[in-house]
Amino acid sequence: MNFIDSLIIIMLILILNVAVFMLFKKYIYGKADAAMKFLSLNISKDLIWLIISLIIIDKTKENFLFIVICFVIGSILIYIPVIKLINKS
């Protein structure tokens, strides 16, 4: 995988995570079943990201490992602030 493909995949997950977090904070936070609505929105985002990522990269073990690592790190980075917000309310 070349550097540009890696950068596109990382930037894509960052942009999508920020967009999902902003949507959560603006429209979902503080309403009934906020956590479940966030989960459904986040799963949709993850599926879109995965499909686009698989289109961009070559199908090798190294690239699959890179996608898994990006997914885990991206998930941690979005779930921590959302869980903190939900626990506050």
N, C-alpha and C positions, 0 to 999 in steps of 0.2 A: 504494500500500500504506500502510496506516495504521501508526502507531507500535506499537500493541498486537500486530499481526500480526508485525512485525519482531522485537519483543521475545520473542514466543512462539517464533519460529524460532531465534533466538540462544540462548535458554534451553534449548530442546529439544536442540540440538546439544551444548551444554555439559554438560547432565545425562547425555545418552547417552555422551559421551566419558568422563566421570568414571566412569560405571558400567562401561563396557568396560575402562577402565584398571584399575579395582579387580578386576574379574573376571580380567583377565590376570595381575595381580600375585598374586592369591590362588590361582588354580587352574591357570594355564597356565605361568607363569614357572618356569624351571628344569627343565621336562620336555622330552622329545624333541619336536622339531619345533614349538617354542614360537612361532617367527615365523610359520609357516604357519597354525597354529591361531589366532593373533592376527589374521592377515589375513582368514581366513574369518569370524571373529567381527566384525571391523570392517566388512567389506563388507556383512554382514547388517544391521549397525547403520546404515550409510549408506543402504541401500535403504529401511529403515523410516523414517529421517529424511526422505529425499527424498519418499516417498509422502505422509507427513503434511504436509510443507511445501507440496507442490503442491496438496493439498486446502485448505489454509488461505488461500493467496494468490491474487490475480488473475493470470491468465496474460498478462503483458506482458513486454516486453524488459527493462525496468528491474528488475522483480521476479526475472526469470530471472538477471540479472547479480548481483543481491543474493544469490540462492541459491548461485550459483557462487563468489562471494567468501567467503561463510560456509563453504562446503564446503572450499575451499582453506585458509583460516585454521584451521578445525577439524581438518583432516587434519594440518597442520603441528604444531599443538599436541598432538596425540596421538602422532604418529609419533616426534617428537624424544625424549620420555622413554622410549618403548618401545625404540627403537634403542639408546639409552644403556644401558638395563638388559640388553638382549640382548648387547651388546658387552662388558659387564662379566663376564658368565658364561662 
